[in-house]
Amino acid sequence: MHDSVRAAFREFNKPFEGVVHWMYLDVRGLVTIGVGNLIDPVEVALALPFHSLAAPGTVATEAQISEEWRRIKGDPTLATKGFRACESITQLRLDDTAVDSLIASRLTENEALLKKELAFAQFDSWPADAQLGLLSMAWALGAGGPSSYPHFQAACRKLDFAAAAEECTISEQGNAGVAPRNRANRTLFRNAAAIMAGGGYDSARLYYPSSLGPVS
């Protein structure tokens, strides 16, 4: 992916996911941290360098991580309360370095999986805005998610990013919070369409949040 995409990814996602240093439940009842990073099942959480608020500078034990994970997972009401509801009832934290590492690892993994799909095989040559749009969809849906959108796939295969903008909408049913991401993704793909149409744009540059195309 373009360096501009990698550098912008955390801040791009921040309005949609927040940057959370403690465990919480997402709307599906899955234990999550960072910028929408799933740490479910518990084995994923156990591999992370949590530290305890009660003992700053010390790495939490597996027993401490497991106990807190199971307490959060065991209260399904937290899935409807948002991540802030879990701040006061948790004692373990990840620092910024650990969160950034989580983001970078998942981003690289998603990119590799997406590029195995024929529709996205030309990903490396896409404008930065289109790359970010696809990675944003994969972040919300899982790396395999964009492949379940056949019209979107067909548009990407033809590098028709104007059509991709019309076909990239993630269902908002039961998850109204995805609406801002959908708006951002449409802007990203419309920007990519404008870049592909010419006009002297630099395809390696990320133009978002500016809009180069029609706004909806």
HELIX and SHEET records of a PDB file:
HELIX    1   1 ASP A    3  GLU A   17  1                                  15    
HELIX    2   2 VAL A   42  LEU A   46  1                                   5    
HELIX    3   3 GLU A   62  LYS A   73  1                                  12    
HELIX    4   4 PRO A   76  THR A   80  5                                   5    
HELIX    5   5 PHE A   83  CYS A   86  5                                   4    
HELIX    6   6 ASP A   96  LEU A  114  1                                  19    
HELIX    7   7 LEU A  118  PHE A  120  5                                   3    
HELIX    8   8 PHE A  123  SER A  125  5                                   3    
HELIX    9   9 ALA A  128  LEU A  141  1                                  14    
HELIX   10  10 GLY A  145  SER A  148  5                                   4    
HELIX   11  11 PRO A  150  ARG A  157  1                                   8    
HELIX   12  12 PHE A  161  GLU A  167  1                                   7    
HELIX   13  13 ALA A  176  VAL A  178  5                                   3    
HELIX   14  14 ALA A  179  MET A  196  1                                  18    
SHEET    1   A 3 VAL A  20  LEU A  25  0                                        
SHEET    2   A 3 VAL A  31  GLY A  34 -1                                        
SHEET    3   A 3 ASN A  37  LEU A  38 -1                                        
SHEET    1   B 3 ALA A  55  VAL A  59  0                                        
SHEET    2   B 3 HIS A  51  SER A  52 -1                                        
SHEET    3   B 3 LEU A  92  ARG A  93 -1                                        
END                                                                             
